[in-house]
C-alpha cells in the first residue's frame, strides 16, 4: 500500500538555523498538508497546499515558515530561523485531491525536530 | 472555531474488555468526523470516518463509532480489545467551511491493553 514518507526522522539544529523537512506524498495525491505536535500538546494544522499554492494556513504558519513543491514528488517545509518553541514532531499528509473535506488524509511517520 | 475534546488521556484495559473512548467537538455547522490511530513507532492511520448517513460507522479492526449530533459526540468503541490495540487514538474534525480541509485534532487517548 502506498505511504507518505518523510525525511529525516529526527533533525537536531541550533536556534536561528534554517531547516528543511521533506515529504514524499502518495504519488497520485494532489493536496498536501503539514501539521505539528509539540510534546504533550495536540496535533495542530500548519498549512495546506494545492496546485502549487497555499490553500489555507494557520496562525502558527508565520513568515518564518514556507512550503514548496520543488519537483513532482517532494513537498517541503522550511523554517527560516528556528526557535526553541519550534521543537515538535512535524507530520506531512496528503489526500487524493477531489477537494472534498471528506477525503482521507494519509499521514507520514513524522520528523522530530529538536532546536537547541 | 472548531475544537475537539478527548476526556480520557490514558486508558488501561485487560484483553477482552470493552472499550469506549470519548470525543466531543464544538462547531455549529456540518462536520466530518474522524478517528485516527497511532501504533507505537508508526504513523497516524485512519480507523474510520463519518460524514453523512448512518450515524453508526464501522471501521477497520473491529472498531466502530457513533455520531450523536445532539451531544456533539463521536465516541469510539470496540467490544473486545486485544493487546495489539495498544496505541494512541485521536479524534479529529473538519467541515466543508474549512478552506483547505484542515483537521482539528483532540488531545489523544493513550490506550494500554494488558495481556
Interface residues (C-beta under 8 A of the other chain):
Chain A: X3 X4 X31 X33 X35 X41 X42 X43 X44 X45 X47 X48 X50 X55 X56 X57 X58 X91 X95 X99 X100 X101 X102 X103 X104 X105 X106 X107 X108 X109 X110
Chain B: X32 X34 X36 X42 X43 X44 X45 X46 X49 X51 X90 X92 X94 X95 X96 X98 X99 X100 X101 X102 X103 X104 X105 X106 X107 X108
